[in-house]
Amino acid sequence: MNDNLIEETVKRYIREYDRYKKLADIVFNICQNIVQKNLTIRATVQHRAKSPSSLAEKLRKTTKYKSVDSVFAGISDLAGVRIITYQEADRPKVVEDIRRTFVGIENEEIRIEVKDKNGSNGKYYKATHCQVALPSEYLIDNFNLKNTTCEIQVCSLLSHVYNEIEHDLQYKPRTGKLSNEEKLLIDQLGLITKSGDITIRRLLEATNERLKKQKGEFVDVHDFTIRMGELVKVGESFSKNAGLLYDEFVNLKLTSPETIFSTLLNKDENLLDVANTEFERLTEYIRENNLPVKIDKISSDLLLLVLLRRMVDPILKENPAIADNDRTSRLLKIANVYKEMISKQ
C-alpha cells in the first residue's frame, strides 16, 4: 500500500480503536468463561486490539488492499483473542464450545479454519482460527459492535511457543534473511512440540492420579473435578460445566467430599445412586413437558442434581433473576426446572 493510503487507514483505525478494544474485552471474558466454567480445563486466555503501529507495519508489507474499506473488511485480527490450552487434545473441545457460543456475521455460522502445517514445507504451525461476532444478547448495550468480528486463535501451550518464535523470526527479521542454522533450529523446535505434548499429557494424568487420593478440602476447581468425577464414576467428563457448580459448592461452604456427603446425603444413601435417581426423575419431567433444557449424565450434572435435591431453594434465593437470553445461567435454569418438578410432585 502507498503511504497516503496507509496514513488514511491508520487514522480511521485510531478513531475506531476503542470499539475494537471493547470487542476484544467482551470476547475475552466470554472465552474465560468457556475454559474456566463450561469446560473446566487448564488454559490461559490473552486478548488485545491491534496497535495502530502494528497495523501500519502490516500494511507496508502488502499490496493486496486497494482502499481503506478493503483493509477493514480483509484484516481479521484487529480485535484478537488467543486461548492457549495446556493439552493439544483440548483444542477441539474449545473450538466446539466457541461454535456453540458465538455467531458469524448476520448470525451465520462462524468461520473456522484449522491451520495445521504438521511439518509441511518445514512448518509446524498448529492452531485453529475462529472468526466470530457477538450474539444478540451481548449487543443490547454494545449495538455498535454488531457484525464486527474478532479472531479467536486456539492452540496448545507448546504450539504457542513455537508459533510465537517462528512468526517473530520468520516474519519480523531484524536484519537480512534467516540463516540455515536458524531454520534448522526452528524445525527442531517444531519437532520438540510433538514430544512435549505427550509429556504434558502424561504429567497431567499423573497429577490427576495423585489428586484422586487426596483427602480434605478441595484446593481448586481442578481438584474438585478430579475427585468428584471419580466418585460419580464419570472420570474426566465431569469437567463439563463443573466451574459454575464448583462456585456454588464454595458459596454453600461444601468444600470437601466429607462435607458434601454429610450435608447432601442420609447415612444409608450412596452418592451415585442418588445422582442416578434424580437424573432419571428430571430427565422424565423434561421429556414429558417438552422443556428446552438439557442435562448430561456423563458430566458434572449428576452432582448438580444431588445438590439441588437439598439446596435448590437457597440457590434460587441467592440468584433470583435469570434472563432468558443469558447463556451463562444454565445451572440456574436447571435449578428452576428442578424446583418446578418437585413442586408438582
Secondary structure, DSSP 8 states (H G I E B T S, - for coil): --HHHHHHHHHHHHHHHHHHHHHHHHHHHHHHHIIIIIS--SEEEEEEE--HHHHHHHHHT-----SHHHHHHH-S-SEEEEEEESSGGGHHHHHHHHHHH-B-GGG---EEEE---TTGGG-----EEEEEB--GGGSSS-GGGTT--EEEEEEEHHHHHHHHHHHHHHHS-SSS---HHHHHHHHHHHHHHHHHHHHHHHHHHHHHHHHHT--SS-SSHHHHHHHHHHHTT-GGGGGTTHHHHHHHHHHTT--SHHHHHHHHS-TT--HHHHHHHHHHHHHHHHHHHT-S----SSSTHHHHHHHHHHHHHHHHHHS----TT-TT-HHHHHHHHHHHHHHH-
